[in-house]
Amino acid sequence: MNSWITSAEELATWLAQAGPHASVALDTEFVRERTFHPRLALVQLAWDGGQVALVDVLALERPADLVALIEGRGLTKVMHSASEDLQALHHHYGVLPQPLFDTQVAAAMCGLGAGLSYQKLVAELLGVQLEKGETRSDWMRRPLSDAQLHYAAEDVRHLGAVHAELDARLRALGRRDWLDEDCQRLLDNAIRDDDPYPHLASRSAQRMDATQQARLCRLLRWRDRRARESDKPRSWILDPELSTLLALRPPTDRRSFDALLDGMPRAPRRHRGELWDLISRPLAPDELAIPLASQPDPDMKPLLKRAQSAVAGVAGELGIPEGLLAAKRHLEALLERREWPEALSGWRRSLLEPRLAPLLQ
């Protein structure tokens, strides 16, 4: 049974009728095409018995009962592929669902495959075939269509049964702590501020010298700050192609700068003065003292292959995807810096260190 919730009283009644539970299924619908922050439109809740509540966020701005349920630590929140939903919940309500059980992560740890969709996981574990029809709907419109309401309800209706099956499998495998660790990392990432070194995520930075990378870092930090303040997508503030061009070959005078921007349709107009100041102002010593992106060292390839082989061996023994255990970029960071990155800490390091330690000598 589905309940469409548009008032605090309706939400309180639905929660009171549920009775005591150890977990609740949770999902959200949001839009983000034209904003920096996700715009929350709908929150879906479900108890184990199949009772579903569709909470109209546009009608209920910040219901106390919902916020208390989300952040209450006595109730496990079961979600699937939760990272973007966590950002939406945190931006809108200022809270995060703890403790968290992400069924996509749990499925990978159980050896069911990496990045399984909710539909595939429900079909695999429960034999139920779900439709995919409303994934790109406009969730901000009202009223929502019957198809949208059905889709939203199905997104949480089966999570309780999936959770019970995966939790049992994880405990039988002795991997329940793995999930707690990775879910906590998801929660930490949801509230993490902008990356202080955004240039490292740009492949074009690998072909830049230190000064050019420092200039790119300055530009991207400004872009991220402006995008957050104005709630606009990053690319609307500064196009990636333009940021690379300005970092590599900055115009030497304002006339050349204006001519360059006039020839690029996606160049910013409102903040042109700020952008000129960013590329014309000398770099400070602390801006130059940043980690640099570099192209992979050809001499490192044999060592990387040995590391990947070692990871594949451990993953094969455990029956889990290699990517869950260690991504290529994290292995590269480990081999280059001889320090274990945060992404390979905890249970991953305990499994990998005996195999990878000889390669770090």
C-alpha positions in Angstrom: 0.0 0.0 0.0 1.3 3.5 -1.0 0.7 6.6 1.0 1.1 10.1 -0.6 2.3 12.3 2.2 1.8 16.1 1.9 1.5 17.2 5.6 3.3 16.7 8.9 0.1 15.1 10.3 -0.1 12.5 7.6 3.6 11.6 8.0 3.2 11.3 11.8 0.2 9.0 11.3 2.1 6.8 8.8 5.1 6.5 11.1 2.9 5.7 14.1 1.1 2.9 12.3 4.3 1.2 11.3 5.2 -0.1 14.8 8.8 -1.0 15.8 11.3 -1.9 13.1 15.1 -2.4 12.9 15.4 -0.9 9.4 13.7 1.3 6.9 14.2 1.5 3.1 15.0 4.9 1.9 15.4 6.5 -1.5 15.1 10.0 -3.1 14.2 11.6 -6.4 15.9 14.8 -7.3 17.0 16.9 -10.3 20.4 18.4 -10.9 20.7 19.3 -14.6 20.7 23.1 -14.0 22.1 23.4 -10.5 25.3 22.7 -8.5 23.3 21.2 -5.6 20.7 18.5 -6.2 17.2 19.7 -5.8 15.3 17.2 -3.7 11.8 16.5 -4.9 10.6 13.3 -3.2 11.6 11.0 -0.3 10.4 7.4 -0.4 10.2 5.2 2.7 9.2 1.6 3.2 8.9 -0.8 6.1 9.5 -4.6 5.8 5.8 -5.3 5.3 5.7 -3.3 2.1 4.1 -0.2 3.4 5.4 2.7 1.3 5.3 6.4 2.0 6.0 8.9 -0.7 6.8 12.2 1.0 6.2 15.3 -1.1 9.3 17.4 -0.3 7.8 20.4 -2.2 4.8 20.5 0.2 6.8 19.5 3.3 9.9 21.6 3.5 11.5 20.1 6.7 9.2 17.8 8.6 10.7 17.1 12.1 9.6 13.5 12.1 11.3 12.8 8.8 14.5 14.5 9.8 14.5 12.5 13.1 14.0 9.3 11.3 16.8 10.0 8.8 19.4 10.8 11.4 18.2 8.5 14.2 21.0 5.9 14.8 18.7 3.3 16.2 17.2 2.5 12.8 19.3 1.1 9.9 18.6 3.0 6.6 18.7 0.7 3.6 19.6 2.4 0.3 20.8 1.4 -3.1 23.8 3.2 -4.7 23.3 6.0 -2.1 26.1 8.5 -2.9 24.0 11.1 -4.8 21.0 10.5 -2.6 23.2 11.3 0.4 24.2 14.6 -1.1 20.6 15.5 -1.8 19.5 14.7 1.7 22.4 16.5 3.3 21.9 19.6 1.2 18.2 19.8 1.8 17.9 18.6 5.5 21.4 19.0 6.8 21.5 15.4 8.1 22.6 12.0 6.8 21.1 8.6 7.2 23.1 6.7 9.8 23.7 3.8 10.1 23.6 3.1 6.4 23.3 -0.2 4.5 24.1 0.3 0.8 22.7 -2.7 -1.1 24.8 -2.1 -4.2 28.1 -2.2 -2.2 26.8 -5.2 -0.2 26.0 -7.1 -3.4 29.6 -6.6 -4.7 31.0 -7.8 -1.3 28.8 -10.9 -1.6 30.3 -11.6 -5.1 27.2 -10.7 -7.1 29.0 -8.2 -9.3 30.2 -4.6 -9.2 27.7 -1.7 -9.8 24.6 -3.8 -10.0 21.5 -1.8 -10.8 18.6 -2.0 -8.4 16.5 -3.8 -11.0 19.1 -6.4 -11.6 19.7 -7.0 -7.9 16.0 -7.4 -7.2 15.7 -9.8 -10.1 18.7 -11.8 -9.0 17.7 -12.2 -5.3 13.9 -12.0 -5.4 13.0 -13.1 -8.9 11.0 -9.9 -9.3 11.1 -7.9 -12.6 10.9 -4.2 -12.2 10.3 -1.5 -14.9 12.8 1.2 -15.6 10.5 3.7 -17.3 10.7 6.9 -15.2 14.4 7.3 -14.5 14.6 10.6 -16.4 11.2 12.0 -15.2 10.7 15.6 -14.1 10.3 15.0 -10.4 9.7 18.7 -9.6 6.3 18.8 -11.5 3.0 18.4 -9.7 0.9 16.4 -9.8 3.2 13.4 -10.4 1.8 10.9 -12.9 0.6 7.4 -11.8 3.6 6.0 -13.6 6.0 8.2 -11.6 4.3 7.3 -8.3 4.5 3.6 -9.1 8.2 3.8 -10.1 9.0 5.7 -7.0 7.3 3.2 -4.7 8.9 0.2 -6.4 12.3 1.8 -5.7 11.9 1.0 -2.0 9.2 -1.7 -1.8 11.7 -4.6 -2.2 14.7 -3.1 -0.4 13.8 -4.7 2.9 13.9 -8.2 1.4 17.1 -7.5 -0.4 18.7 -6.1 2.8 17.7 -9.2 4.7 19.3 -11.5 2.1 22.5 -9.5 1.7 23.0 -9.0 5.4 22.7 -12.7 6.0 25.2 -13.4 3.3 27.7 -10.8 4.5 27.6 -12.2 8.1 28.1 -15.8 6.8 31.1 -14.6 4.9 32.5 -12.6 7.8 32.3 -9.4 5.8 29.8 -7.3 7.6 32.4 -5.0 9.0 33.6 -4.3 5.4 30.2 -2.9 4.6 30.1 -0.7 7.7 33.5 0.8 6.8 32.6 1.5 3.1 29.2 3.0 4.1 30.9 5.3 6.5 33.2 6.4 3.7 30.1 7.2 1.6 28.7 9.3 4.4 32.0 11.1 4.9 32.3 11.9 1.1 28.8 13.3 1.1 29.8 16.2 3.3 33.3 16.7 2.0 34.0 20.2 0.7 35.4 20.9 -2.7 38.6 19.1 -3.7 41.6 21.4 -2.8 43.5 20.1 -5.8 40.8 19.8 -8.6 43.5 19.9 -11.3 44.5 16.4 -10.4 41.2 15.1 -11.8 41.9 16.7 -15.2 43.7 14.5 -17.7 45.0 17.7 -19.5 47.0 18.6 -16.4 49.3 15.7 -17.1 50.9 17.5 -20.0 51.3 20.8 -18.2 54.4 22.1 -16.3 54.2 23.1 -12.7 53.3 26.7 -13.3 50.5 25.8 -15.7 49.1 23.2 -13.3 49.2 25.8 -10.5 47.3 28.2 -12.8 44.7 25.5 -13.6 44.3 24.7 -10.0 43.6 28.4 -9.2 41.0 28.6 -12.0 39.2 25.4 -11.0 39.1 26.4 -7.3 37.5 29.6 -8.4 35.1 27.7 -10.7 34.0 25.4 -7.8 33.5 28.2 -5.4 31.5 30.3 -7.8 29.4 27.2 -8.8 28.6 26.5 -5.2 27.7 30.1 -4.4 25.5 30.6 -7.4 24.1 27.0 -7.4 25.0 26.4 -11.0 26.8 23.5 -12.7 30.5 23.8 -12.8 30.7 23.8 -16.6 28.3 26.8 -16.7 30.8 28.8 -14.7 33.9 27.8 -16.6 34.1 25.5 -19.5 36.7 22.7 -19.2 38.2 23.5 -22.6 38.6 27.2 -21.7 40.1 26.5 -18.3 42.7 24.2 -20.0 43.5 26.8 -22.7 43.9 29.6 -20.2 46.2 27.5 -18.0 48.4 26.5 -20.9 48.6 29.8 -22.8 47.2 32.7 -20.9 46.7 35.9 -22.9 49.3 38.6 -22.0 47.0 41.6 -22.3 43.3 42.3 -21.7 42.5 42.9 -25.4 43.8 39.4 -26.3 41.9 37.9 -23.4 38.6 39.6 -24.5 39.2 38.5 -28.1 39.7 34.9 -26.9 36.6 34.8 -24.8 34.5 36.5 -27.6 35.4 33.7 -29.9 34.1 31.0 -27.5 30.4 30.6 -27.2 30.5 29.0 -23.7 32.9 31.6 -22.2 31.7 33.4 -19.1 30.3 36.9 -19.5 29.4 38.1 -16.0 32.7 37.2 -14.3 35.1 38.2 -17.1 36.9 40.7 -14.9 37.5 38.1 -12.1 38.7 35.6 -14.7 41.2 38.1 -16.1 42.5 38.8 -12.6 43.0 35.1 -12.0 45.2 34.5 -15.0 47.1 37.8 -14.9 47.9 37.9 -11.2 51.3 36.2 -10.3 51.1 32.9 -8.6 51.9 32.9 -4.8 54.5 30.4 -3.4 51.8 28.4 -1.7 49.9 28.0 -5.0 53.0 26.6 -6.6 53.5 24.1 -3.7 50.8 21.7 -4.8 50.9 18.1 -5.8 51.3 17.7 -9.5 49.6 15.5 -12.0 52.0 13.4 -14.1 51.8 11.0 -16.9 52.3 7.4 -15.9 56.0 6.5 -15.8 56.7 3.9 -18.5 59.2 2.2 -16.1 56.3 1.7 -13.6 54.2 -0.3 -16.0 55.7 -3.7 -15.2 55.4 -3.0 -11.4 51.8 -1.9 -11.9 51.0 -5.1 -13.8 52.4 -7.2 -11.0 50.3 -5.2 -8.5 47.2 -5.7 -10.6 47.9 -9.4 -10.9 48.2 -9.6 -7.1 44.9 -7.8 -6.6 43.3 -10.1 -9.2 44.6 -13.1 -7.2 43.1 -11.8 -3.9 39.8 -10.9 -5.5 39.6 -14.3 -7.2 40.1 -16.1 -3.9 37.4 -14.0 -2.3 35.0 -14.1 -5.2 34.6 -10.3 -5.4 35.2 -7.8 -8.2 38.8 -6.6 -8.6 37.5 -3.0 -8.8 35.9 -3.3 -5.4 39.2 -4.2 -3.9 41.5 -1.7 -5.7 41.1 0.7 -8.6 44.0 1.2 -11.0 44.5 4.9 -10.0 44.8 3.9 -6.3 47.5 1.3 -7.1 49.4 3.9 -9.2 49.3 6.3 -6.2 50.5 3.5 -3.9 53.4 2.6 -6.1 54.5 6.1 -6.9 54.3 7.5 -3.4 55.0 4.4 -1.4 52.2 5.4 0.9 48.8 3.7 1.3 46.1 6.0 0.0 43.0 6.4 2.1 41.0 4.5 -0.5 43.0 1.4 0.2 42.9 1.7 4.0 41.0 -0.5 6.5 39.9 -4.0 5.3 41.5 -3.5 1.9 44.9 -2.9 3.2 44.7 -5.8 5.6 44.0 -8.1 2.6 46.4 -6.5 0.1 49.4 -5.5 2.2 50.9 -9.1 2.4 50.8 -9.3 -1.4 51.8 -5.8 -2.3 54.4 -5.1 0.4 57.2 -6.8 -1.6 56.5 -4.5 -4.6 57.0 -1.4 -2.4 60.5 -2.3 -1.4 
